[in-house]
Amino acid sequence: MKVRPLGDRVLVKIELSETKTASGIYIPQTAQEKTQMGTVVAVGDDKDNIKVKVGDKVLYDKYAGTSIKIEGEEHLILSMNDILGVVEE
């Protein structure tokens, strides 16, 4: 399945949280905290308002967006306003 966001929306692949602590203890999925970081997979057609590009790692609001599964992986469709910043490494 292919999803193309419209307007000022961005499709972000959610980054998975750590499944193991630094000391080697495995964290069950029910106890894992959801991250607010992901990678931009696709951008909408409102090029004037979209400030990110495909491949950017971004931070977003905790309760933002619409969650969807694409080929078994969690993604979010976010409004550009819900993106807080770009992570530069």
PDB file as gemmi writes it, atoms N, CA and C in Angstrom:
CRYST1    1.000    1.000    1.000  90.00  90.00  90.00 P 1                      
ATOM      1  N   MET A   1       0.848  -1.178   0.000  1.00  0.00           N  
ATOM      2  CA  MET A   1       0.000   0.000   0.000  1.00  0.00           C  
ATOM      3  C   MET A   1       0.890   1.237   0.000  1.00  0.00           C  
ATOM      4  N   LYS A   2       0.524   2.212  -0.794  1.00  0.00           N  
ATOM      5  CA  LYS A   2       1.260   3.460  -0.876  1.00  0.00           C  
ATOM      6  C   LYS A   2       0.338   4.593  -0.439  1.00  0.00           C  
ATOM      7  N   VAL A   3       0.844   5.479   0.429  1.00  0.00           N  
ATOM      8  CA  VAL A   3       0.045   6.601   0.936  1.00  0.00           C  
ATOM      9  C   VAL A   3       0.734   7.897   0.545  1.00  0.00           C  
ATOM     10  N   ARG A   4      -0.031   8.802  -0.060  1.00  0.00           N  
ATOM     11  CA  ARG A   4       0.489  10.118  -0.439  1.00  0.00           C  
ATOM     12  C   ARG A   4      -0.288  11.174   0.347  1.00  0.00           C  
ATOM     13  N   PRO A   5       0.380  11.858   1.284  1.00  0.00           N  
ATOM     14  CA  PRO A   5      -0.315  12.884   2.074  1.00  0.00           C  
ATOM     15  C   PRO A   5      -0.706  14.078   1.202  1.00  0.00           C  
ATOM     16  N   LEU A   6      -1.766  14.765   1.604  1.00  0.00           N  
ATOM     17  CA  LEU A   6      -2.243  15.929   0.862  1.00  0.00           C  
ATOM     18  C   LEU A   6      -2.037  17.202   1.667  1.00  0.00           C  
ATOM     19  N   GLY A   7      -2.009  18.343   0.971  1.00  0.00           N  
ATOM     20  CA  GLY A   7      -1.907  19.643   1.636  1.00  0.00           C  
ATOM     21  C   GLY A   7      -0.610  19.782   2.412  1.00  0.00           C  
ATOM     22  N   ASP A   8      -0.738  20.243   3.666  1.00  0.00           N  
ATOM     23  CA  ASP A   8       0.457  20.472   4.493  1.00  0.00           C  
ATOM     24  C   ASP A   8       0.743  19.279   5.411  1.00  0.00           C  
ATOM     25  N   ARG A   9       0.309  18.097   5.007  1.00  0.00           N  
ATOM     26  CA  ARG A   9       0.515  16.911   5.838  1.00  0.00           C  
ATOM     27  C   ARG A   9       1.777  16.157   5.427  1.00  0.00           C  
ATOM     28  N   VAL A  10       2.308  15.418   6.399  1.00  0.00           N  
ATOM     29  CA  VAL A  10       3.562  14.691   6.219  1.00  0.00           C  
ATOM     30  C   VAL A  10       3.366  13.265   6.732  1.00  0.00           C  
ATOM     31  N   LEU A  11       3.865  12.271   6.001  1.00  0.00           N  
ATOM     32  CA  LEU A  11       3.821  10.875   6.429  1.00  0.00           C  
ATOM     33  C   LEU A  11       5.152  10.553   7.099  1.00  0.00           C  
ATOM     34  N   VAL A  12       5.081  10.104   8.356  1.00  0.00           N  
ATOM     35  CA  VAL A  12       6.279   9.842   9.157  1.00  0.00           C  
ATOM     36  C   VAL A  12       6.273   8.391   9.627  1.00  0.00           C  
ATOM     37  N   LYS A  13       7.397   7.700   9.427  1.00  0.00           N  
ATOM     38  CA  LYS A  13       7.565   6.348   9.958  1.00  0.00           C  
ATOM     39  C   LYS A  13       8.041   6.489  11.394  1.00  0.00           C  
ATOM     40  N   ILE A  14       7.302   5.918  12.330  1.00  0.00           N  
ATOM     41  CA  ILE A  14       7.614   6.046  13.752  1.00  0.00           C  
ATOM     42  C   ILE A  14       8.867   5.256  14.093  1.00  0.00           C  
ATOM     43  N   GLU A  15       9.760   5.901  14.832  1.00  0.00           N  
ATOM     44  CA  GLU A  15      10.977   5.235  15.300  1.00  0.00           C  
ATOM     45  C   GLU A  15      10.627   4.394  16.516  1.00  0.00           C  
ATOM     46  N   LEU A  16      11.052   3.152  16.513  1.00  0.00           N  
ATOM     47  CA  LEU A  16      10.748   2.253  17.620  1.00  0.00           C  
ATOM     48  C   LEU A  16      11.580   2.608  18.845  1.00  0.00           C  
ATOM     49  N   SER A  17      10.985   2.436  20.022  1.00  0.00           N  
ATOM     50  CA  SER A  17      11.715   2.699  21.259  1.00  0.00           C  
ATOM     51  C   SER A  17      12.604   1.509  21.589  1.00  0.00           C  
ATOM     52  N   GLU A  18      13.505   1.727  22.522  1.00  0.00           N  
ATOM     53  CA  GLU A  18      14.429   0.678  22.937  1.00  0.00           C  
ATOM     54  C   GLU A  18      13.663  -0.487  23.567  1.00  0.00           C  
ATOM     55  N   THR A  19      14.061  -1.706  23.226  1.00  0.00           N  
ATOM     56  CA  THR A  19      13.426  -2.885  23.798  1.00  0.00           C  
ATOM     57  C   THR A  19      14.257  -3.483  24.923  1.00  0.00           C  
ATOM     58  N   LYS A  20      15.446  -2.906  25.144  1.00  0.00           N  
ATOM     59  CA  LYS A  20      16.342  -3.427  26.165  1.00  0.00           C  
ATOM     60  C   LYS A  20      17.009  -2.254  26.877  1.00  0.00           C  
ATOM     61  N   THR A  21      17.140  -2.360  28.195  1.00  0.00           N  
ATOM     62  CA  THR A  21      17.806  -1.313  28.962  1.00  0.00           C  
ATOM     63  C   THR A  21      19.320  -1.418  28.793  1.00  0.00           C  
ATOM     64  N   ALA A  22      20.035  -0.409  29.280  1.00  0.00           N  
ATOM     65  CA  ALA A  22      21.496  -0.404  29.179  1.00  0.00           C  
ATOM     66  C   ALA A  22      22.115  -1.593  29.907  1.00  0.00           C  
ATOM     67  N   SER A  23      21.438  -2.074  30.962  1.00  0.00           N  
ATOM     68  CA  SER A  23      21.969  -3.208  31.728  1.00  0.00           C  
ATOM     69  C   SER A  23      21.560  -4.560  31.140  1.00  0.00           C  
ATOM     70  N   GLY A  24      20.785  -4.556  30.031  1.00  0.00           N  
ATOM     71  CA  GLY A  24      20.450  -5.802  29.356  1.00  0.00           C  
ATOM     72  C   GLY A  24      19.083  -6.373  29.687  1.00  0.00           C  
ATOM     73  N   ILE A  25      18.259  -5.654  30.442  1.00  0.00           N  
ATOM     74  CA  ILE A  25      16.921  -6.140  30.784  1.00  0.00           C  
ATOM     75  C   ILE A  25      15.963  -5.796  29.640  1.00  0.00           C  
ATOM     76  N   TYR A  26      15.193  -6.808  29.203  1.00  0.00           N  
ATOM     77  CA  TYR A  26      14.236  -6.595  28.129  1.00  0.00           C  
ATOM     78  C   TYR A  26      12.960  -5.944  28.677  1.00  0.00           C  
ATOM     79  N   ILE A  27      12.465  -4.939  27.952  1.00  0.00           N  
ATOM     80  CA  ILE A  27      11.255  -4.221  28.340  1.00  0.00           C  
ATOM     81  C   ILE A  27      10.101  -4.783  27.520  1.00  0.00           C  
ATOM     82  N   PRO A  28       9.028  -5.261  28.171  1.00  0.00           N  
ATOM     83  CA  PRO A  28       7.882  -5.770  27.401  1.00  0.00           C  
ATOM     84  C   PRO A  28       7.228  -4.642  26.604  1.00  0.00           C  
ATOM     85  N   GLN A  29       6.632  -4.991  25.467  1.00  0.00           N  
ATOM     86  CA  GLN A  29       6.048  -3.993  24.576  1.00  0.00           C  
ATOM     87  C   GLN A  29       4.985  -3.149  25.273  1.00  0.00           C  
ATOM     88  N   THR A  30       4.251  -3.734  26.214  1.00  0.00           N  
ATOM     89  CA  THR A  30       3.204  -2.996  26.915  1.00  0.00           C  
ATOM     90  C   THR A  30       3.761  -1.920  27.833  1.00  0.00           C  
ATOM     91  N   ALA A  31       5.027  -2.047  28.236  1.00  0.00           N  
ATOM     92  CA  ALA A  31       5.640  -1.077  29.144  1.00  0.00           C  
ATOM     93  C   ALA A  31       6.530  -0.068  28.421  1.00  0.00           C  
ATOM     94  N   GLN A  32       6.715  -0.263  27.118  1.00  0.00           N  
ATOM     95  CA  GLN A  32       7.582   0.643  26.371  1.00  0.00           C  
ATOM     96  C   GLN A  32       6.893   1.983  26.162  1.00  0.00           C  
ATOM     97  N   GLU A  33       7.680   3.035  26.291  1.00  0.00           N  
ATOM     98  CA  GLU A  33       7.157   4.372  26.063  1.00  0.00           C  
ATOM     99  C   GLU A  33       7.197   4.661  24.566  1.00  0.00           C  
ATOM    100  N   LYS A  34       6.132   5.277  24.060  1.00  0.00           N  
ATOM    101  CA  LYS A  34       6.079   5.637  22.652  1.00  0.00           C  
ATOM    102  C   LYS A  34       6.997   6.825  22.400  1.00  0.00           C  
ATOM    103  N   THR A  35       7.804   6.732  21.359  1.00  0.00           N  
ATOM    104  CA  THR A  35       8.693   7.842  21.034  1.00  0.00           C  
ATOM    105  C   THR A  35       7.929   8.917  20.271  1.00  0.00           C  
ATOM    106  N   GLN A  36       8.472  10.111  20.253  1.00  0.00           N  
ATOM    107  CA  GLN A  36       7.903  11.179  19.451  1.00  0.00           C  
ATOM    108  C   GLN A  36       8.901  11.574  18.368  1.00  0.00           C  
ATOM    109  N   MET A  37       9.532  10.558  17.795  1.00  0.00           N  
ATOM    110  CA  MET A  37      10.520  10.799  16.766  1.00  0.00           C  
ATOM    111  C   MET A  37      10.273   9.834  15.615  1.00  0.00           C  
ATOM    112  N   GLY A  38      10.520  10.310  14.408  1.00  0.00           N  
ATOM    113  CA  GLY A  38      10.350   9.455  13.251  1.00  0.00           C  
ATOM    114  C   GLY A  38      11.031  10.030  12.033  1.00  0.00           C  
ATOM    115  N   THR A  39      10.939   9.302  10.938  1.00  0.00           N  
ATOM    116  CA  THR A  39      11.575   9.696   9.686  1.00  0.00           C  
ATOM    117  C   THR A  39      10.501  10.020   8.659  1.00  0.00           C  
ATOM    118  N   VAL A  40      10.659  11.155   7.978  1.00  0.00           N  
ATOM    119  CA  VAL A  40       9.704  11.586   6.958  1.00  0.00           C  
ATOM    120  C   VAL A  40       9.800  10.643   5.761  1.00  0.00           C  
ATOM    121  N   VAL A  41       8.652  10.070   5.380  1.00  0.00           N  
ATOM    122  CA  VAL A  41       8.582   9.133   4.267  1.00  0.00           C  
ATOM    123  C   VAL A  41       8.015   9.815   3.021  1.00  0.00           C  
ATOM    124  N   ALA A  42       7.044  10.718   3.223  1.00  0.00           N  
ATOM    125  CA  ALA A  42       6.421  11.430   2.103  1.00  0.00           C  
ATOM    126  C   ALA A  42       5.882  12.765   2.604  1.00  0.00           C  
ATOM    127  N   VAL A  43       5.800  13.739   1.700  1.00  0.00           N  
ATOM    128  CA  VAL A  43       5.272  15.059   2.053  1.00  0.00           C  
ATOM    129  C   VAL A  43       4.117  15.406   1.119  1.00  0.00           C  
ATOM    130  N   GLY A  44       3.232  16.284   1.618  1.00  0.00           N  
ATOM    131  CA  GLY A  44       2.081  16.720   0.833  1.00  0.00           C  
ATOM    132  C   GLY A  44       2.464  17.662  -0.291  1.00  0.00           C  
ATOM    133  N   ASP A  45       1.435  18.168  -0.986  1.00  0.00           N  
ATOM    134  CA  ASP A  45       1.673  19.007  -2.160  1.00  0.00           C  
ATOM    135  C   ASP A  45       1.692  20.506  -1.867  1.00  0.00           C  
ATOM    136  N   ASP A  46       1.567  20.912  -0.603  1.00  0.00           N  
ATOM    137  CA  ASP A  46       1.612  22.333  -0.226  1.00  0.00           C  
ATOM    138  C   ASP A  46       3.062  22.729   0.053  1.00  0.00           C  
ATOM    139  N   LYS A  47       3.845  22.876  -1.002  1.00  0.00           N  
ATOM    140  CA  LYS A  47       5.293  23.105  -0.886  1.00  0.00           C  
ATOM    141  C   LYS A  47       5.639  24.409  -0.165  1.00  0.00           C  
ATOM    142  N   ASP A  48       4.729  25.396  -0.140  1.00  0.00           N  
ATOM    143  CA  ASP A  48       5.011  26.675   0.528  1.00  0.00           C  
ATOM    144  C   ASP A  48       5.045  26.539   2.041  1.00  0.00           C  
ATOM    145  N   ASN A  49       4.257  25.623   2.612  1.00  0.00           N  
ATOM    146  CA  ASN A  49       4.150  25.488   4.067  1.00  0.00           C  
ATOM    147  C   ASN A  49       4.929  24.322   4.649  1.00  0.00           C  
ATOM    148  N   ILE A  50       5.411  23.420   3.826  1.00  0.00           N  
ATOM    149  CA  ILE A  50       6.139  22.252   4.329  1.00  0.00           C  
ATOM    150  C   ILE A  50       7.621  22.582   4.400  1.00  0.00           C  
ATOM    151  N   LYS A  51       8.181  22.450   5.601  1.00  0.00           N  
ATOM    152  CA  LYS A  51       9.579  22.832   5.847  1.00  0.00           C  
ATOM    153  C   LYS A  51      10.501  21.630   6.008  1.00  0.00           C  
ATOM    154  N   VAL A  52       9.996  20.415   5.799  1.00  0.00           N  
ATOM    155  CA  VAL A  52      10.811  19.206   5.920  1.00  0.00           C  
ATOM    156  C   VAL A  52      10.845  18.488   4.578  1.00  0.00           C  
ATOM    157  N   LYS A  53      11.799  17.564   4.442  1.00  0.00           N  
ATOM    158  CA  LYS A  53      11.897  16.797   3.204  1.00  0.00           C  
ATOM    159  C   LYS A  53      11.989  15.304   3.536  1.00  0.00           C  
ATOM    160  N   VAL A  54      11.773  14.480   2.567  1.00  0.00           N  
ATOM    161  CA  VAL A  54      11.851  13.031   2.735  1.00  0.00           C  
ATOM    162  C   VAL A  54      13.237  12.676   3.260  1.00  0.00           C  
ATOM    163  N   GLY A  55      13.268  11.843   4.304  1.00  0.00           N  
ATOM    164  CA  GLY A  55      14.524  11.417   4.908  1.00  0.00           C  
ATOM    165  C   GLY A  55      14.885  12.172   6.172  1.00  0.00           C  
ATOM    166  N   ASP A  56      14.246  13.328   6.426  1.00  0.00           N  
ATOM    167  CA  ASP A  56      14.513  14.086   7.655  1.00  0.00           C  
ATOM    168  C   ASP A  56      14.007  13.320   8.870  1.00  0.00           C  
ATOM    169  N   LYS A  57      14.778  13.348   9.954  1.00  0.00           N  
ATOM    170  CA  LYS A  57      14.341  12.787  11.230  1.00  0.00           C  
ATOM    171  C   LYS A  57      13.700  13.936  12.005  1.00  0.00           C  
ATOM    172  N   VAL A  58      12.451  13.756  12.440  1.00  0.00           N  
ATOM    173  CA  VAL A  58      11.706  14.847  13.068  1.00  0.00           C  
ATOM    174  C   VAL A  58      11.168  14.460  14.441  1.00  0.00           C  
ATOM    175  N   LEU A  59      10.929  15.483  15.261  1.00  0.00           N  
ATOM    176  CA  LEU A  59      10.240  15.349  16.543  1.00  0.00           C  
ATOM    177  C   LEU A  59       8.834  15.896  16.346  1.00  0.00           C  
ATOM    178  N   TYR A  60       7.839  15.242  16.977  1.00  0.00           N  
ATOM    179  CA  TYR A  60       6.462  15.696  16.815  1.00  0.00           C  
ATOM    180  C   TYR A  60       5.738  15.645  18.153  1.00  0.00           C  
ATOM    181  N   ASP A  61       4.596  16.354  18.230  1.00  0.00           N  
ATOM    182  CA  ASP A  61       3.768  16.371  19.443  1.00  0.00           C  
ATOM    183  C   ASP A  61       3.355  14.960  19.824  1.00  0.00           C  
ATOM    184  N   LYS A  62       3.255  14.722  21.123  1.00  0.00           N  
ATOM    185  CA  LYS A  62       2.962  13.387  21.657  1.00  0.00           C  
ATOM    186  C   LYS A  62       1.630  12.814  21.167  1.00  0.00           C  
ATOM    187  N   TYR A  63       0.595  13.619  21.123  1.00  0.00           N  
ATOM    188  CA  TYR A  63      -0.737  13.114  20.761  1.00  0.00           C  
ATOM    189  C   TYR A  63      -1.162  13.548  19.362  1.00  0.00           C  
ATOM    190  N   ALA A  64      -0.220  13.880  18.517  1.00  0.00           N  
ATOM    191  CA  ALA A  64      -0.526  14.417  17.190  1.00  0.00           C  
ATOM    192  C   ALA A  64      -0.727  13.316  16.165  1.00  0.00           C  
ATOM    193  N   GLY A  65      -1.426  13.661  15.112  1.00  0.00           N  
ATOM    194  CA  GLY A  65      -1.513  12.830  13.927  1.00  0.00           C  
ATOM    195  C   GLY A  65      -2.483  11.676  13.977  1.00  0.00           C  
ATOM    196  N   THR A  66      -2.551  11.006  12.852  1.00  0.00           N  
ATOM    197  CA  THR A  66      -3.396   9.828  12.673  1.00  0.00           C  
ATOM    198  C   THR A  66      -2.488   8.638  12.431  1.00  0.00           C  
ATOM    199  N   SER A  67      -2.627   7.611  13.254  1.00  0.00           N  
ATOM    200  CA  SER A  67      -1.785   6.428  13.179  1.00  0.00           C  
ATOM    201  C   SER A  67      -2.318   5.459  12.120  1.00  0.00           C  
ATOM    202  N   ILE A  68      -1.413   4.965  11.269  1.00  0.00           N  
ATOM    203  CA  ILE A  68      -1.776   3.948  10.279  1.00  0.00           C  
ATOM    204  C   ILE A  68      -0.650   2.923  10.192  1.00  0.00           C  
ATOM    205  N   LYS A  69      -1.001   1.718   9.748  1.00  0.00           N  
ATOM    206  CA  LYS A  69       0.000   0.672   9.524  1.00  0.00           C  
ATOM    207  C   LYS A  69       0.177   0.510   8.026  1.00  0.00           C  
ATOM    208  N   ILE A  70       1.431   0.551   7.608  1.00  0.00           N  
ATOM    209  CA  ILE A  70       1.757   0.329   6.201  1.00  0.00           C  
ATOM    210  C   ILE A  70       2.753  -0.819   6.162  1.00  0.00           C  
ATOM    211  N   GLU A  71       2.345  -1.915   5.536  1.00  0.00           N  
ATOM    212  CA  GLU A  71       3.167  -3.125   5.433  1.00  0.00           C  
ATOM    213  C   GLU A  71       3.680  -3.570   6.795  1.00  0.00           C  
ATOM    214  N   GLY A  72       2.811  -3.488   7.816  1.00  0.00           N  
ATOM    215  CA  GLY A  72       3.138  -3.963   9.154  1.00  0.00           C  
ATOM    216  C   GLY A  72       3.929  -3.001  10.018  1.00  0.00           C  
ATOM    217  N   GLU A  73       4.239  -1.809   9.523  1.00  0.00           N  
ATOM    218  CA  GLU A  73       5.015  -0.835  10.291  1.00  0.00           C  
ATOM    219  C   GLU A  73       4.161   0.381  10.625  1.00  0.00           C  
ATOM    220  N   GLU A  74       4.356   0.911  11.845  1.00  0.00           N  
ATOM    221  CA  GLU A  74       3.584   2.057  12.321  1.00  0.00           C  
ATOM    222  C   GLU A  74       4.049   3.350  11.652  1.00  0.00           C  
ATOM    223  N   HIS A  75       3.074   4.119  11.166  1.00  0.00           N  
ATOM    224  CA  HIS A  75       3.316   5.427  10.570  1.00  0.00           C  
ATOM    225  C   HIS A  75       2.312   6.424  11.139  1.00  0.00           C  
ATOM    226  N   LEU A  76       2.609   7.692  10.986  1.00  0.00           N  
ATOM    227  CA  LEU A  76       1.698   8.768  11.367  1.00  0.00           C  
ATOM    228  C   LEU A  76       1.539   9.719  10.199  1.00  0.00           C  
ATOM    229  N   ILE A  77       0.321  10.217  10.021  1.00  0.00           N  
ATOM    230  CA  ILE A  77       0.100  11.329   9.110  1.00  0.00           C  
ATOM    231  C   ILE A  77      -0.058  12.550  10.001  1.00  0.00           C  
ATOM    232  N   LEU A  78       0.874  13.501   9.858  1.00  0.00           N  
ATOM    233  CA  LEU A  78       0.928  14.683  10.709  1.00  0.00           C  
ATOM    234  C   LEU A  78       0.707  15.937   9.896  1.00  0.00           C  
ATOM    235  N   SER A  79       0.106  16.935  10.531  1.00  0.00           N  
ATOM    236  CA  SER A  79       0.066  18.271   9.962  1.00  0.00           C  
ATOM    237  C   SER A  79       1.439  18.894  10.198  1.00  0.00           C  
ATOM    238  N   MET A  80       1.865  19.774   9.334  1.00  0.00           N  
ATOM    239  CA  MET A  80       3.160  20.429   9.498  1.00  0.00           C  
ATOM    240  C   MET A  80       3.239  21.147  10.836  1.00  0.00           C  
ATOM    241  N   ASN A  81       2.109  21.657  11.360  1.00  0.00           N  
ATOM    242  CA  ASN A  81       2.073  22.342  12.646  1.00  0.00           C  
ATOM    243  C   ASN A  81       2.412  21.426  13.819  1.00  0.00           C  
ATOM    244  N   ASP A  82       2.241  20.112  13.656  1.00  0.00           N  
ATOM    245  CA  ASP A  82       2.517  19.160  14.727  1.00  0.00           C  
ATOM    246  C   ASP A  82       3.991  18.780  14.810  1.00  0.00           C  
ATOM    247  N   ILE A  83       4.769  19.143  13.803  1.00  0.00           N  
ATOM    248  CA  ILE A  83       6.199  18.837  13.806  1.00  0.00           C  
ATOM    249  C   ILE A  83       6.926  19.931  14.581  1.00  0.00           C  
ATOM    250  N   LEU A  84       7.664  19.511  15.609  1.00  0.00           N  
ATOM    251  CA  LEU A  84       8.342  20.455  16.505  1.00  0.00           C  
ATOM    252  C   LEU A  84       9.729  20.840  16.016  1.00  0.00           C  
ATOM    253  N   GLY A  85      10.416  19.919  15.351  1.00  0.00           N  
ATOM    254  CA  GLY A  85      11.761  20.231  14.882  1.00  0.00           C  
ATOM    255  C   GLY A  85      12.372  19.087  14.109  1.00  0.00           C  
ATOM    256  N   VAL A  86      13.511  19.380  13.495  1.00  0.00           N  
ATOM    257  CA  VAL A  86      14.280  18.397  12.736  1.00  0.00           C  
ATOM    258  C   VAL A  86      15.503  18.029  13.561  1.00  0.00           C  
ATOM    259  N   VAL A  87      15.781  16.740  13.702  1.00  0.00           N  
ATOM    260  CA  VAL A  87      16.931  16.264  14.453  1.00  0.00           C  
ATOM    261  C   VAL A  87      18.116  16.194  13.493  1.00  0.00           C  
ATOM    262  N   GLU A  88      19.188  16.904  13.852  1.00  0.00           N  
ATOM    263  CA  GLU A  88      20.401  16.893  13.039  1.00  0.00           C  
ATOM    264  C   GLU A  88      21.499  16.177  13.806  1.00  0.00           C  
ATOM    265  N   GLU A  89      22.069  15.166  13.202  1.00  0.00           N  
ATOM    266  CA  GLU A  89      23.106  14.382  13.880  1.00  0.00           C  
ATOM    267  C   GLU A  89      24.460  14.663  13.316  1.00  0.00           C  
TER     268      GLU A  89                                                      
END                                                                             
